[in-house]
Amino acid sequence: MTRETESRRGKPDPAITTALNNWKTHSGFWLKAAVAIGMSAGLLLIAQAWLLATTINAVVFSKAALADVMPWLWGMLAIFLLRAGLAWASEQAAFHAAIQVKLAIRTQLYGHVQKLGPAWLSNERSGDIINTLSDGVEALEAYYARYIPAMSLIVLVPLAILVFVFGSDWISALIMLVTAPLIPLFMILIGKGTEKRNQQQWKSLARMSAHFLDVIQGLTTLKLFNASRREAQVVAQISDEYRKGTMSVLRIAFLSSFALEFLATVSIALVAVLIGFRLFWGEMDFFYGLFVLLLVPEFYLPLRNMGTQYHARMEAIGAAERMVEILGEEASSLPAPLAGEGLGMGGKEAASLPIRLQNIDFTYPDGRQALKDLSLEIRPNETLAIVGPSGSGKTTLINLLMGFLQPQSGQILIGDSPLPAIEPEAWRAQFAWLPQKPQLFPGTVADNIRLGNPQASLEAVQAAAEQAQAHAFIAALPQGYETIVGEAGQGLSGGQIQRIALARAFLKDAPLVILDEATANLDMESETLVQAAVQKLAQGRTLIMIAHRLRTVRSASRIAVIDHGQVAQVGTHAELLETSPVYRQMVQAYGGEA
């Protein structure tokens, strides 16, 4: 049965409930401590009711003086204080349990997303992923901090109370035993509809978050095309639909709360009426009647609490659905790295290894074939440019080479070692990747450069910036290398961002450098500076570049022309102008700029 079918029938996917149960192990001893403390408070409640019934019975029927009942009153005061402390301790333990689970799940999600790599992320909506990693994980807190302890206490506390009530009044105990299951039964019946709607609301929230983030990121474009007002109306419409959906969930939630309170109240009233009649007819002792009456509301309280916390379960199921999907994504279809195998060398020695792509086939899940029987050798210490029409498979080739994608057939050899036989972290330590639009993160300029080597000193950072032609403009910033940059490099130009990213590559000092047109979208001055830095970076390294501006490939050792997922020809700029129709057509299309 598909997940969609389960959702339509109002049933959660078994994989979701299994995951929620498995994630409990991350809570350590805190969850058990919360339940144990709650159970202790429940037993103290029984003792409190006994002392109160004893005190009232002694004062009313035995005409006891205040001094006579003072020991019992001091005992009740001690129990009051102790129960308050236990309630606080139980909440703290449950809170710590939820924190442990959230930290573990968020770490697991981040780690898995990193393993899936940029190729997978490029096909996902960033707003959806952010919503899952932030609000989705936070939605698990109430489930582990309140619902799970409530589910344990719903069995333990009422059972303990029922034992004492049976010993005092079996008729009241029988009524409680019959009516108690009605509360969870009605809660489940009503909750089924809420569960389905709640899952739909989480999906709506994810779509709304993704759409809103897309709008924010594209705000400049919307302004240029005078479409911002229209898009604001769309956002308002989506928000209003989400509001209506949320209100429909709340209506059912309030209905379930009303049903639970009504059933509990009727059950308590039924026990009270029967006890009252038996007291009136003299068939029951006042002490036992009062003791049972004090315990009956506490008997139904965990059941009512579970009804309240049941909505936390539904919210957790809605939030966990996307998490299970992400964790279920396969990071690789190839075998794990073989024990004892690797590059066999480190540092710049890896630059002496040839890289061979042999008969590579790759087809995307939608059936689009990107590469077909592609073979290419990348020689040590050469600058290889990869060119081709849009959609010819250049980016797919690079993603395969970096290990972000895996081919359906063929193999990639690093020296004599197949790429799957090399630990991903060991392989990625051997190359520096500079995408067309590098990402800067909120923090200092130095911190952003140190992504290439987190342990690097400030002197090493400055030396890398000088090599990347970035030191001059960084030194001119208000706080120099300690200047805070905004999200995505806000406050810096495209050329400055590109040179900071180049400084990362210099700082990493990797033997293999992969560039995805580092000079795209730059003005002439910035392009000249970046190109000079790239030429310096290529010295003593293997450099692979995807080229869109053909004038940047003239100095390459070799140029590989990719067409329809295959290597059409390989040669120098001059050779390809003579022998490659595809390359010659591309040069002409760019106005002969090459």
C-alpha positions as CSV (number, residue, x, y, z in Angstrom):
1,M,0.0,0.0,0.0
2,T,1.4,3.4,-0.9
3,R,2.0,6.3,1.5
4,E,-0.7,8.3,-0.4
5,T,-3.2,5.5,0.1
6,E,-2.4,5.3,3.8
7,S,-2.9,9.1,4.0
8,R,-6.2,8.9,2.2
9,R,-7.5,6.3,4.7
10,G,-6.3,8.4,7.6
11,K,-3.7,5.9,8.7
12,P,0.0,6.9,9.3
13,D,2.6,5.1,7.2
14,P,4.0,2.2,9.4
15,A,7.5,3.5,8.5
16,I,6.6,6.7,10.3
17,T,5.4,5.1,13.5
18,T,8.3,2.7,13.5
19,A,10.7,5.6,13.1
20,L,9.1,7.5,16.0
21,N,9.4,4.5,18.2
22,N,13.0,3.9,17.2
23,W,14.0,7.5,17.8
24,K,13.0,7.0,21.5
25,T,16.3,5.3,22.1
26,H,18.0,8.7,21.6
27,S,16.4,10.0,24.8
28,G,18.6,7.8,27.0
29,F,17.4,7.4,30.6
30,W,15.6,10.7,30.7
31,L,12.3,9.3,29.3
32,K,12.3,6.4,31.8
33,A,13.1,8.9,34.6
34,A,10.1,11.1,33.6
35,V,7.8,8.1,33.7
36,A,9.2,6.8,37.0
37,I,8.9,10.3,38.7
38,G,5.3,10.6,37.3
39,M,4.4,7.2,38.8
40,S,5.9,8.2,42.1
41,A,3.7,11.4,42.1
42,G,0.7,9.2,41.3
43,L,1.3,7.0,44.4
44,L,1.7,10.0,46.6
45,L,-1.6,11.2,45.3
46,I,-3.3,8.1,46.7
47,A,-1.6,8.7,50.1
48,Q,-2.8,12.3,50.0
49,A,-6.4,11.2,49.4
50,W,-6.1,8.7,52.2
51,L,-4.8,11.4,54.7
52,L,-7.5,13.9,53.6
53,A,-10.3,11.4,53.9
54,T,-9.0,10.3,57.4
55,T,-8.8,13.9,58.6
56,I,-12.3,14.9,57.4
57,N,-13.8,11.7,58.8
58,A,-12.1,12.3,62.2
59,V,-13.2,15.9,62.4
60,V,-16.8,15.3,61.3
61,F,-17.7,12.0,63.0
62,S,-15.1,11.6,65.8
63,K,-15.1,15.3,66.7
64,A,-11.3,15.4,66.7
65,A,-9.6,18.6,67.7
66,L,-7.0,20.4,65.6
67,A,-4.2,19.0,67.6
68,D,-5.4,15.5,67.0
69,V,-5.3,15.8,63.2
70,M,-2.1,17.9,63.0
71,P,0.1,14.9,62.1
72,W,-2.1,14.1,59.2
73,L,-2.2,17.8,58.1
74,W,1.6,18.0,58.3
75,G,1.8,14.8,56.2
76,M,-0.5,16.3,53.6
77,L,1.6,19.5,53.4
78,A,4.8,17.4,52.9
79,I,3.0,15.4,50.2
80,F,1.8,18.6,48.5
81,L,5.4,20.0,48.4
82,L,6.9,16.7,47.4
83,R,4.3,16.3,44.5
84,A,5.1,19.8,43.3
85,G,8.8,19.0,43.3
86,L,8.2,15.7,41.5
87,A,6.0,17.4,38.9
88,W,8.8,19.9,38.2
89,A,11.4,17.1,38.0
90,S,9.2,15.0,35.7
91,E,8.7,17.9,33.3
92,Q,12.5,18.6,33.3
93,A,13.3,15.0,32.7
94,A,10.8,14.8,29.8
95,F,12.1,18.1,28.4
96,H,15.7,16.7,28.5
97,A,14.5,13.5,26.8
98,A,12.9,15.5,24.0
99,I,16.1,17.7,23.6
100,Q,18.2,14.6,23.3
101,V,15.9,13.2,20.6
102,K,15.8,16.5,18.7
103,L,19.6,16.9,18.7
104,A,20.1,13.3,17.5
105,I,17.5,13.5,14.7
106,R,18.6,17.0,13.5
107,T,22.3,15.7,13.4
108,Q,21.1,12.6,11.6
109,L,19.2,14.6,9.0
110,Y,22.0,17.1,8.5
111,G,24.5,14.3,8.0
112,H,22.3,12.4,5.6
113,V,21.6,15.6,3.5
114,Q,25.3,16.1,3.3
115,K,25.8,12.5,2.1
116,L,23.1,13.0,-0.5
117,G,25.0,16.0,-1.8
118,P,24.3,19.0,-3.9
119,A,23.0,16.9,-6.8
120,W,20.1,15.8,-4.7
121,L,19.6,19.2,-3.1
122,S,19.3,20.8,-6.5
123,N,16.1,18.8,-7.2
124,E,14.5,19.8,-3.8
125,R,12.9,23.0,-2.7
126,S,15.1,24.7,-0.1
127,G,12.1,26.0,1.8
128,D,10.7,22.5,2.3
129,I,14.1,21.2,3.5
130,I,14.6,24.2,5.9
131,N,11.0,23.7,7.3
132,T,11.7,20.0,7.9
133,L,15.1,20.6,9.6
134,S,13.8,23.5,11.8
135,D,10.0,23.4,12.5
136,G,9.6,19.8,11.7
137,V,12.2,18.6,14.3
138,E,10.8,21.1,16.8
139,A,7.4,19.5,16.4
140,L,8.8,16.3,17.8
141,E,9.3,17.9,21.3
142,A,5.7,17.7,22.5
143,Y,5.5,14.0,21.3
144,Y,8.5,12.9,23.4
145,A,8.1,15.3,26.3
146,R,4.4,14.8,26.8
147,Y,2.7,12.2,24.7
148,I,5.1,9.3,25.4
149,P,5.2,9.9,29.2
150,A,1.4,10.3,29.2
151,M,1.0,7.0,27.3
152,S,3.0,5.2,30.1
153,L,1.2,6.9,33.0
154,I,-2.2,6.2,31.5
155,V,-1.6,2.5,32.3
156,L,0.4,2.8,35.5
157,V,-1.4,5.5,37.6
158,P,-5.1,4.5,36.9
159,L,-4.1,0.8,37.5
160,A,-2.6,1.7,40.9
161,I,-5.7,3.8,41.8
162,L,-8.0,1.0,40.7
163,V,-6.3,-1.4,43.0
164,F,-7.0,0.8,46.1
165,V,-10.6,1.5,44.9
166,F,-11.3,-2.2,44.5
167,G,-10.2,-2.7,48.1
168,S,-12.6,0.1,49.3
169,D,-15.6,-0.1,47.0
170,W,-15.8,-2.8,44.3
171,I,-19.0,-1.3,42.7
172,S,-17.3,2.1,42.0
173,A,-14.2,0.2,40.7
174,L,-16.4,-1.8,38.3
175,I,-17.9,1.4,37.0
176,M,-14.5,2.9,36.5
177,L,-13.2,-0.2,34.8
178,V,-16.2,-0.2,32.3
179,T,-16.2,3.5,31.5
180,A,-12.4,4.1,31.3
181,P,-11.9,2.4,27.9
182,L,-14.6,4.7,26.4
183,I,-12.4,7.7,26.7
184,P,-9.5,6.4,24.5
185,L,-12.0,4.8,22.2
186,F,-13.8,8.0,21.4
187,M,-10.5,9.8,21.2
188,I,-9.2,7.4,18.6
189,L,-12.5,7.6,16.6
190,I,-12.5,11.4,16.5
191,G,-8.7,11.6,16.2
192,K,-8.6,9.7,12.9
193,G,-10.0,12.6,11.0
194,T,-7.7,15.0,12.8
195,E,-4.7,12.9,12.0
196,K,-5.4,12.9,8.3
197,R,-6.0,16.7,8.3
198,N,-2.9,17.3,10.4
199,Q,-0.7,15.5,7.9
200,Q,-2.2,17.5,5.1
201,Q,-1.5,20.7,7.0
202,W,2.2,19.8,7.4
203,K,2.4,19.2,3.7
204,S,0.7,22.5,3.1
205,L,3.1,24.3,5.5
206,A,6.1,22.7,3.7
207,R,4.8,23.9,0.3
208,M,4.0,27.4,1.7
209,S,7.5,27.7,3.2
210,A,9.1,26.6,0.0
211,H,7.1,29.0,-2.1
212,F,7.6,31.9,0.3
213,L,11.4,31.3,0.3
214,D,11.4,31.2,-3.5
215,V,9.6,34.5,-3.5
216,I,12.1,36.1,-1.1
217,Q,15.0,34.8,-3.1
218,G,13.5,36.0,-6.4
219,L,12.3,39.4,-5.0
220,T,14.7,41.4,-7.2
221,T,13.5,39.6,-10.3
222,L,9.9,40.2,-9.3
223,K,10.6,43.9,-8.9
224,L,12.3,44.1,-12.2
225,F,9.2,42.6,-14.0
226,N,6.7,44.6,-11.8
227,A,5.3,41.3,-10.5
228,S,5.8,41.8,-6.8
229,R,2.2,42.9,-6.1
230,R,0.8,39.9,-8.0
231,E,3.0,37.5,-6.1
232,A,2.1,39.1,-2.8
233,Q,-1.6,38.4,-3.6
234,V,-0.6,34.7,-4.3
235,V,1.2,34.5,-1.0
236,A,-1.8,36.0,0.8
237,Q,-4.1,33.5,-0.9
238,I,-1.9,30.6,0.1
239,S,-1.7,31.9,3.7
240,D,-5.5,32.2,3.9
241,E,-6.0,28.7,2.7
242,Y,-3.5,27.5,5.3
243,R,-5.4,29.4,7.9
244,K,-8.7,27.8,6.9
245,G,-7.1,24.4,7.0
246,T,-5.7,25.0,10.5
247,M,-9.1,26.1,11.8
248,S,-10.6,22.9,10.4
249,V,-8.1,20.9,12.4
250,L,-8.8,23.0,15.5
251,R,-12.5,22.4,15.2
252,I,-12.0,18.7,15.3
253,A,-9.5,19.0,18.1
254,F,-11.9,21.0,20.2
255,L,-14.7,18.5,19.5
256,S,-12.4,15.7,20.7
257,S,-11.6,17.6,23.9
258,F,-15.3,18.2,24.5
259,A,-16.1,14.5,24.0
260,L,-13.3,13.5,26.4
261,E,-14.3,16.0,29.1
262,F,-18.0,15.0,28.7
263,L,-17.3,11.3,29.1
264,A,-15.0,11.8,32.1
265,T,-17.5,14.2,33.8
266,V,-20.4,11.7,33.3
267,S,-18.3,8.8,34.6
268,I,-17.3,10.8,37.7
269,A,-20.9,11.9,38.3
270,L,-22.2,8.3,38.0
271,V,-19.8,7.1,40.6
272,A,-20.7,10.1,42.9
273,V,-24.4,9.5,42.6
274,L,-24.1,5.8,43.4
275,I,-21.9,6.6,46.4
276,G,-24.3,9.3,47.6
277,F,-27.3,6.9,47.5
278,R,-25.4,4.2,49.3
279,L,-24.3,6.7,52.0
280,F,-27.9,7.9,52.3
281,W,-29.1,4.3,52.7
282,G,-26.3,3.5,55.2
283,E,-24.8,0.8,52.9
284,M,-21.4,2.4,52.8
285,D,-19.0,3.9,55.3
286,F,-18.4,7.6,54.9
287,F,-14.6,7.3,55.0
288,Y,-14.4,4.9,52.1
289,G,-17.0,6.8,50.1
290,L,-15.0,10.0,50.5
291,F,-11.7,8.3,49.8
292,V,-13.1,6.8,46.5
293,L,-14.6,10.2,45.5
294,L,-11.3,11.9,46.0
295,L,-9.6,9.3,43.8
296,V,-12.1,9.0,40.9
297,P,-11.2,12.4,39.3
298,E,-7.5,11.5,39.5
299,F,-8.3,8.1,37.9
300,Y,-9.7,9.8,34.8
301,L,-7.1,12.6,34.7
302,P,-4.3,10.7,32.9
303,L,-6.9,9.6,30.3
304,R,-7.9,13.2,29.8
305,N,-4.3,14.2,29.6
306,M,-3.7,11.6,27.0
307,G,-6.5,13.0,24.9
308,T,-4.9,16.4,25.1
309,Q,-1.4,15.1,24.2
310,Y,-2.8,12.9,21.4
311,H,-2.7,15.9,19.2
312,A,1.1,16.1,19.8
313,R,1.3,12.6,18.3
314,M,-0.6,13.7,15.2
315,E,1.6,16.7,14.8
316,A,4.7,14.5,15.2
317,I,3.4,12.1,12.6
318,G,2.8,14.9,10.1
319,A,6.3,16.3,10.8
320,A,8.1,13.0,10.7
321,E,6.7,12.0,7.3
322,R,9.1,14.2,5.4
323,M,12.0,13.3,7.7
324,V,11.4,9.6,7.0
325,E,11.4,10.4,3.3
326,I,14.7,12.2,3.5
327,L,16.4,9.5,5.6
328,G,15.1,6.9,3.2
329,E,16.8,8.5,0.2
330,E,19.7,6.4,-1.0
331,A,23.0,8.3,-1.0
332,S,24.6,5.8,-3.2
333,S,23.7,2.7,-5.2
334,L,27.2,1.4,-5.3
335,P,29.0,-0.8,-2.8
336,A,30.6,0.7,0.3
337,P,34.3,1.4,0.3
338,L,36.5,-1.7,0.5
339,A,38.5,-2.2,3.6
340,G,42.1,-1.2,3.3
341,E,41.7,0.5,-0.1
342,G,42.2,4.2,-0.8
343,L,44.2,6.6,-2.8
344,G,47.4,5.2,-1.5
345,M,48.9,8.6,-1.3
346,G,48.0,12.0,0.2
347,G,48.7,15.6,-0.3
348,K,49.9,16.8,-3.7
349,E,51.1,13.4,-4.7
350,A,47.5,12.6,-5.7
351,A,47.9,15.1,-8.5
352,S,50.2,12.6,-10.2
353,L,47.3,10.1,-10.5
354,P,45.4,9.9,-13.8
355,I,41.6,9.9,-13.7
356,R,39.8,7.7,-16.2
357,L,36.0,7.6,-16.9
358,Q,35.3,4.4,-18.7
359,N,32.0,3.7,-20.6
360,I,29.9,5.8,-18.2
361,D,26.1,5.7,-18.5
362,F,23.8,7.9,-16.3
363,T,20.1,8.3,-16.5
364,Y,18.0,10.5,-14.2
365,P,15.0,9.1,-12.4
366,D,12.7,10.9,-14.8
367,G,14.1,8.8,-17.7
368,R,16.3,11.6,-19.1
369,Q,19.7,10.1,-20.2
370,A,22.5,12.5,-19.4
371,L,25.5,10.5,-20.3
372,K,25.9,7.5,-22.7
373,D,29.0,5.4,-23.0
374,L,31.2,8.3,-22.1
375,S,34.9,7.7,-21.8
376,L,37.5,10.4,-20.9
377,E,41.0,10.5,-19.4
378,I,42.1,13.4,-17.2
379,R,45.9,13.5,-17.2
380,P,47.9,14.5,-14.1
381,N,48.7,18.2,-13.7
382,E,46.8,19.3,-16.8
383,T,44.1,22.0,-17.2
384,L,41.1,20.3,-18.9
385,A,38.2,22.4,-20.1
386,I,34.8,20.7,-20.6
387,V,32.6,22.5,-23.1
388,G,29.4,21.6,-24.8
389,P,25.8,22.8,-25.6
390,S,23.4,23.3,-22.7
391,G,22.1,20.0,-21.5
392,S,24.9,18.0,-23.0
393,G,25.9,16.4,-19.7
394,K,28.8,18.6,-18.4
395,T,27.4,19.2,-14.9
396,T,26.3,15.5,-14.6
397,L,29.9,14.5,-15.5
398,I,31.3,16.7,-12.7
399,N,28.8,15.5,-10.1
400,L,29.8,11.9,-11.0
401,L,33.5,12.8,-10.6
402,M,32.9,14.4,-7.2
403,G,30.9,11.4,-6.0
404,F,27.6,13.2,-5.7
405,L,26.0,10.9,-8.3
406,Q,26.8,7.3,-9.2
407,P,26.7,5.9,-12.7
408,Q,24.4,3.1,-13.7
409,S,27.2,1.4,-15.6
410,G,30.9,2.0,-16.3
411,Q,33.5,3.0,-13.8
412,I,35.6,6.0,-12.6
413,L,39.2,5.1,-11.8
414,I,41.5,7.3,-9.7
415,G,44.8,5.8,-10.6
416,D,44.1,2.1,-10.3
417,S,41.4,2.4,-7.6
418,P,37.7,2.5,-8.5
419,L,36.1,5.6,-7.1
420,P,33.5,3.6,-5.0
421,A,36.5,1.8,-3.3
422,I,37.7,5.2,-1.8
423,E,36.2,6.6,1.3
424,P,34.0,9.6,0.3
425,E,35.7,11.9,2.9
426,A,39.1,10.8,1.8
427,W,38.3,11.5,-1.9
428,R,36.6,14.9,-1.2
429,A,39.7,15.9,0.7
430,Q,41.6,15.6,-2.5
431,F,39.7,18.2,-4.5
432,A,38.5,21.8,-4.2
433,W,35.2,22.7,-5.9
434,L,34.3,26.2,-7.0
435,P,30.7,26.4,-8.3
436,Q,29.4,29.1,-10.5
437,K,27.6,30.7,-7.6
438,P,29.6,30.0,-4.4
439,Q,27.9,30.3,-1.1
440,L,29.0,32.6,1.7
441,F,27.5,32.2,5.2
442,P,26.8,34.7,7.9
443,G,30.0,35.3,9.8
444,T,33.4,37.0,9.3
445,V,35.3,37.0,6.0
446,A,38.0,34.9,7.7
447,D,35.5,32.3,8.8
448,N,34.2,32.0,5.3
449,I,37.7,31.5,3.9
450,R,38.5,29.0,6.7
451,L,35.8,26.6,5.3
452,G,38.7,25.4,3.1
453,N,40.7,24.6,6.3
454,P,39.0,25.2,9.6
455,Q,42.3,25.0,11.5
456,A,44.2,27.6,9.4
457,S,45.8,30.6,11.1
458,L,45.0,34.2,10.2
459,E,48.4,34.4,8.4
460,A,47.5,31.4,6.2
461,V,44.0,32.9,5.5
462,Q,45.6,36.2,4.4
463,A,48.2,34.4,2.2
464,A,45.3,32.5,0.5
465,A,43.4,35.7,0.0
466,E,46.5,37.4,-1.6
467,Q,46.8,34.5,-4.0
468,A,43.1,34.8,-4.9
469,Q,43.4,38.6,-5.6
470,A,41.1,39.2,-2.6
471,H,43.4,40.7,0.0
472,A,43.2,44.3,-1.3
473,F,39.4,44.6,-1.1
474,I,39.2,42.6,2.2
475,A,41.8,44.9,3.9
476,A,39.6,47.9,2.8
477,L,36.6,46.6,4.6
478,P,35.6,48.3,7.9
479,Q,37.0,45.4,10.1
480,G,39.2,43.8,7.5
481,Y,39.1,40.0,7.8
482,E,36.8,40.3,10.9
483,T,34.1,42.1,8.9
484,I,30.7,40.3,9.2
485,V,29.1,39.4,5.9
486,G,25.4,38.8,5.5
487,E,23.5,35.8,4.2
488,A,24.7,34.7,0.8
489,G,27.5,37.3,0.9
490,Q,25.2,40.3,1.3
491,G,27.2,43.5,1.1
492,L,29.8,42.0,-1.3
493,S,29.8,42.1,-5.1
494,G,29.8,38.9,-7.3
495,G,33.5,39.3,-8.1
496,Q,34.4,39.7,-4.4
497,I,32.3,36.6,-3.4
498,Q,34.0,34.6,-6.2
499,R,37.5,35.6,-5.0
500,I,36.7,34.7,-1.4
501,A,35.6,31.3,-2.7
502,L,38.9,31.1,-4.6
503,A,40.8,31.9,-1.4
504,R,39.1,28.8,0.1
505,A,40.5,26.7,-2.7
506,F,44.0,28.1,-2.1
507,L,43.7,27.5,1.6
508,K,42.6,23.9,1.1
509,D,45.6,23.4,-1.2
510,A,44.0,20.3,-2.8
511,P,45.8,18.6,-5.7
512,L,42.6,18.6,-7.8
513,V,40.5,21.7,-8.5
514,I,37.1,21.6,-10.2
515,L,35.6,24.9,-11.5
516,D,32.1,25.4,-12.8
517,E,32.8,28.6,-14.8
518,A,34.3,30.7,-12.1
519,T,34.1,33.9,-14.2
520,A,30.4,33.7,-15.2
521,N,28.2,36.7,-14.4
522,L,31.2,38.9,-13.6
523,D,32.2,42.3,-15.0
524,M,35.4,42.5,-17.0
525,E,37.6,43.8,-14.2
526,S,36.4,41.1,-11.8
527,E,36.7,38.4,-14.5
528,T,40.3,39.5,-15.2
529,L,41.3,39.2,-11.5
530,V,39.5,35.9,-11.1
531,Q,41.1,34.5,-14.2
532,A,44.6,35.5,-13.1
533,A,43.9,33.8,-9.7
534,V,42.7,30.6,-11.5
535,Q,45.8,30.4,-13.6
536,K,47.9,30.7,-10.4
537,L,45.7,28.0,-8.7
538,A,46.3,25.7,-11.6
539,Q,50.1,25.6,-11.1
540,G,51.1,22.1,-9.9
541,R,47.5,20.9,-9.8
542,T,45.0,19.1,-12.0
543,L,42.4,21.6,-13.0
544,I,39.0,20.7,-14.5
545,M,36.7,23.5,-15.6
546,I,33.3,23.6,-17.1
547,A,33.4,26.5,-19.5
548,H,30.4,28.5,-20.7
549,R,32.5,31.6,-21.8
550,L,34.7,30.0,-24.4
551,R,37.4,32.7,-24.2
552,T,38.3,31.3,-20.8
553,V,39.4,27.9,-22.3
554,R,42.0,29.1,-24.8
555,S,44.9,28.5,-22.4
556,A,43.7,25.0,-21.3
557,S,46.0,22.1,-21.9
558,R,43.1,20.2,-23.6
559,I,39.4,20.8,-24.3
560,A,36.8,18.0,-24.2
561,V,33.7,18.7,-26.3
562,I,30.6,17.0,-24.8
563,D,27.6,16.5,-27.1
564,H,24.5,14.4,-26.4
565,G,26.1,12.8,-23.3
566,Q,29.3,11.7,-25.1
567,V,32.8,13.0,-25.7
568,A,32.7,14.2,-29.2
569,Q,36.3,15.3,-29.5
570,V,39.3,16.2,-27.4
571,G,42.1,18.6,-28.4
572,T,43.5,22.1,-28.0
573,H,41.6,25.2,-29.0
574,A,43.3,25.5,-32.4
575,E,42.9,21.8,-33.1
576,L,39.2,21.8,-32.3
577,L,38.5,24.9,-34.5
578,E,39.8,22.8,-37.4
579,T,38.3,19.4,-36.6
580,S,35.2,19.8,-34.4
581,P,32.0,21.1,-36.0
582,V,30.3,21.3,-32.6
583,Y,33.1,23.4,-31.1
584,R,33.3,25.6,-34.1
585,Q,29.6,26.2,-34.0
586,M,29.8,27.2,-30.3
587,V,32.6,29.6,-31.1
588,Q,30.5,31.2,-33.8
589,A,27.5,31.3,-31.5
590,Y,29.5,33.3,-29.0
591,G,30.5,35.8,-31.7
592,G,33.9,34.3,-32.2
593,E,35.0,35.5,-28.7
594,A,37.1,32.4,-28.2
